[in-house]
């Protein structure tokens, strides 16, 4: 198996091209413009893009779905069954080829239900290289935390979390996944992540509420920039 490819738009919005025998699976579709990077990789490698699997349907994870579908007409769009209505509501015209739930498979990826950040939030686990793609259940900017915990340096994914308690519960369930690598929607890929994940879950379970000033700050940033509240390079995989 070739190594997965991470692309970080603006340095903070991650998508992952996961090699399969028939081409690539793209995990998350970033914001508009990601399609140019994907097309460049497809031309360079000769691998086709076969499917895009969405961890959830917030705007910074679905922004290039329609452009990718136009570039690759046979592309399969895959989304969690409890996020399906939100996909269209957030402006995506492409119709999902399949609605996913825990226990399903996407190529070599196992699907895990991790609701909380969104109702149908998913994680994907690749047993071949033992990578857990956990979407926005965890955030790794500036360091690893559960998305329910607000950090002043990068608060927006936490502000976009729809159910704090369910997010913490999903994060704890992911501690049972024997991950060697943790790949997230925001932040660098972590090698041997379980100790850091456990510390992050224990902190989140203390149920420290977000400070009201942080909530107001994130709302102000969103309003003035036009960036959705859940949105706030190319990265190498850590060495094995």
C-alpha positions as CSV (number, residue, x, y, z in Angstrom):
1,X,0.0,0.0,0.0
2,X,1.2,3.5,-0.8
3,X,1.1,6.2,1.9
4,X,-2.0,8.3,2.4
5,X,-1.8,11.9,1.2
6,X,-2.8,14.7,3.5
7,X,-3.8,18.1,2.1
8,X,-4.3,21.0,4.5
9,X,-6.1,24.0,2.9
10,X,-5.0,27.3,4.5
11,X,-2.9,25.1,6.8
12,X,-5.8,24.0,8.9
13,X,-8.5,22.2,6.9
14,X,-7.5,18.6,6.2
15,X,-8.5,16.1,3.5
16,X,-6.9,12.7,2.9
17,X,-6.4,10.7,-0.2
18,X,-6.3,7.1,0.8
19,X,-4.9,4.7,-1.9
20,X,-7.0,1.6,-2.8
21,X,-6.5,-1.0,-5.5
22,X,-9.0,0.7,-7.8
23,X,-7.7,4.3,-7.1
24,X,-8.3,6.8,-4.3
25,X,-10.8,7.3,-1.6
26,X,-11.0,11.0,-0.5
27,X,-11.9,11.5,3.1
28,X,-13.6,14.9,3.4
29,X,-13.8,17.5,0.7
30,X,-12.6,20.7,2.3
31,X,-13.6,24.1,0.9
32,X,-13.9,25.1,-2.7
33,X,-10.6,24.7,-4.5
34,X,-9.6,21.3,-3.2
35,X,-10.6,19.8,-6.5
36,X,-7.5,21.4,-8.1
37,X,-5.2,19.6,-5.7
38,X,-7.0,16.3,-6.2
39,X,-6.8,16.7,-10.0
40,X,-3.1,17.3,-9.8
41,X,-2.5,14.2,-7.7
42,X,-4.7,12.1,-10.0
43,X,-2.7,13.3,-13.1
44,X,0.7,12.7,-11.3
45,X,-0.1,9.3,-9.9
46,X,-2.4,7.9,-12.6
47,X,-4.9,6.8,-10.0
48,X,-8.5,7.7,-10.4
49,X,-10.6,9.2,-7.7
50,X,-13.3,6.6,-7.0
51,X,-15.2,7.9,-3.9
52,X,-15.4,10.7,-1.4
53,X,-16.3,9.6,2.2
54,X,-17.5,12.5,4.4
55,X,-16.9,12.4,8.2
56,X,-19.7,15.0,8.5
57,X,-21.5,17.7,6.5
58,X,-20.2,21.1,7.9
59,X,-19.1,23.5,5.1
60,X,-15.4,23.1,5.6
61,X,-15.7,19.4,4.9
62,X,-18.1,19.4,1.9
63,X,-17.1,22.5,-0.1
64,X,-15.6,20.7,-3.1
65,X,-18.0,17.8,-3.4
66,X,-19.9,19.2,-6.4
67,X,-16.7,20.3,-8.2
68,X,-15.2,16.9,-7.7
69,X,-18.4,15.2,-8.9
70,X,-18.2,17.3,-12.1
71,X,-14.6,16.4,-12.6
72,X,-15.2,12.7,-11.9
73,X,-18.8,11.9,-13.0
74,X,-18.6,8.3,-11.7
75,X,-17.5,9.5,-8.2
76,X,-19.4,7.9,-5.3
77,X,-20.4,10.4,-2.6
78,X,-20.8,8.7,0.8
79,X,-22.2,10.2,4.0
80,X,-23.5,9.1,7.3
81,X,-27.2,8.3,7.2
82,X,-28.0,10.8,10.0
83,X,-26.2,13.6,8.1
84,X,-27.8,13.0,4.7
85,X,-30.5,15.7,5.0
86,X,-27.9,18.2,6.1
87,X,-25.8,17.6,3.0
88,X,-28.4,19.1,0.7
89,X,-29.4,21.7,3.2
90,X,-25.8,22.9,3.2
91,X,-25.9,23.4,-0.6
92,X,-24.5,20.1,-2.0
93,X,-26.3,19.1,-5.2
94,X,-24.7,15.7,-5.6
95,X,-26.8,12.8,-4.5
96,X,-25.1,10.3,-2.1
97,X,-24.5,6.9,-3.6
98,X,-24.8,5.3,-0.2
99,X,-25.7,6.3,3.3
100,X,-23.2,4.9,5.9
101,X,-23.5,3.6,9.4
102,X,-21.1,1.9,11.8
103,X,-20.0,-1.5,10.7
104,X,-20.1,-0.6,7.0
105,X,-17.0,-0.7,4.8
106,X,-15.7,1.9,2.3
107,X,-13.0,0.2,0.3
108,X,-10.4,-0.9,2.9
109,X,-11.9,1.5,5.6
110,X,-14.1,0.4,8.4
111,X,-16.9,2.9,9.3
112,X,-17.4,3.9,12.9
113,X,-20.4,5.9,14.3
114,X,-19.2,8.9,16.2
115,X,-22.2,11.3,16.6
116,X,-21.9,14.6,18.4
117,X,-20.0,17.1,16.3
118,X,-22.8,16.5,13.9
119,X,-25.7,14.0,14.1
120,X,-24.2,11.6,11.6
121,X,-20.5,12.2,12.2
122,X,-18.4,9.2,11.2
123,X,-14.8,8.0,11.7
124,X,-12.9,5.6,9.4
125,X,-10.3,3.1,10.4
126,X,-7.8,1.6,8.0
127,X,-6.4,-1.7,9.4
128,X,-3.7,-1.8,6.7
129,X,-1.6,1.0,8.2
130,X,-3.6,1.3,11.5
131,X,-4.8,4.9,10.8
132,X,-7.9,6.3,12.5
133,X,-9.5,9.2,10.5
134,X,-11.5,10.8,13.3
135,X,-12.9,13.9,11.6
136,X,-13.8,16.6,14.1
137,X,-14.4,14.5,17.2
138,X,-10.9,15.6,18.2
139,X,-9.0,18.7,17.2
140,X,-5.2,19.0,17.1
141,X,-4.7,22.8,17.0
142,X,-2.7,23.9,18.9
143,X,-2.7,20.5,20.7
144,X,-5.0,17.5,20.9
145,X,-8.3,18.0,22.6
146,X,-11.9,16.8,22.2
147,X,-13.9,19.2,20.1
148,X,-16.2,19.9,23.1
149,X,-13.3,21.8,24.7
150,X,-12.8,25.3,23.4
151,X,-9.3,26.7,22.8
152,X,-8.8,30.4,22.3
153,X,-6.3,29.9,19.5
154,X,-8.6,27.8,17.4
155,X,-12.2,27.9,18.8
156,X,-14.3,27.5,15.8
157,X,-14.5,23.7,15.4
158,X,-15.6,23.6,19.1
159,X,-18.3,26.3,18.5
160,X,-19.6,24.2,15.6
161,X,-20.0,21.1,17.8
162,X,-23.7,20.3,17.9
163,X,-23.9,18.0,21.0
164,X,-21.0,18.3,23.5
165,X,-21.9,15.3,25.6
166,X,-22.3,12.9,22.6
167,X,-19.0,14.2,21.2
168,X,-17.2,13.3,24.5
169,X,-18.8,9.9,24.5
170,X,-17.8,9.3,20.9
171,X,-14.2,10.4,21.7
172,X,-14.1,7.8,24.6
173,X,-15.3,5.1,22.3
174,X,-12.5,5.8,19.9
175,X,-10.0,4.9,22.7
176,X,-10.8,1.3,21.9
177,X,-9.5,1.6,18.4
178,X,-5.9,0.4,18.3
179,X,-4.7,3.3,16.2
180,X,-1.1,3.9,15.3
181,X,-1.9,7.1,13.6
182,X,-4.6,9.7,14.3
183,X,-5.7,11.8,11.3
184,X,-8.1,14.7,12.0
185,X,-10.0,17.4,10.3
186,X,-7.8,20.1,11.8
187,X,-4.2,19.7,12.8
188,X,-1.2,17.5,12.1
189,X,-1.4,13.7,12.0
190,X,-0.3,12.1,15.4
191,X,1.8,9.0,15.7
192,X,1.0,6.6,18.7
193,X,-1.9,8.9,19.7
194,X,-3.7,6.8,22.4
195,X,-2.0,8.4,25.5
196,X,-2.8,11.9,24.2
197,X,-6.3,10.9,23.2
198,X,-6.9,9.5,26.7
199,X,-5.7,12.7,28.3
200,X,-7.9,14.7,26.1
201,X,-11.0,12.6,26.9
202,X,-10.3,12.8,30.6
203,X,-10.1,16.6,30.4
204,X,-13.3,16.8,28.4
205,X,-15.1,14.6,30.9
206,X,-14.5,17.2,33.6
207,X,-17.2,19.1,31.8
208,X,-15.5,22.5,31.9
209,X,-17.9,24.8,30.1
210,X,-16.6,27.1,27.4
211,X,-16.0,30.6,28.7
212,X,-18.6,33.0,27.5
213,X,-15.9,35.4,26.1
214,X,-14.7,32.6,23.8
215,X,-18.2,31.9,22.6
216,X,-18.6,35.6,21.8
217,X,-15.2,35.8,20.1
218,X,-16.0,32.9,17.8
219,X,-19.4,34.3,16.9
220,X,-17.8,37.7,16.1
221,X,-15.1,36.1,13.9
222,X,-17.8,34.1,12.0
223,X,-20.0,37.2,11.5
224,X,-17.3,39.5,10.3
225,X,-15.5,37.1,8.1
226,X,-18.5,35.3,6.6
227,X,-16.8,32.0,7.6
228,X,-19.2,29.4,9.1
229,X,-18.8,29.0,12.8
230,X,-17.3,25.5,12.5
231,X,-14.6,26.7,10.1
232,X,-12.0,28.6,11.4
233,X,-0.1,22.6,2.7
234,X,0.5,19.4,2.2
235,X,1.7,17.3,5.2
236,X,3.9,14.3,5.4
237,X,2.8,11.2,7.3
238,X,4.7,10.6,10.5
239,X,7.5,8.0,10.2
240,X,6.5,4.6,11.3
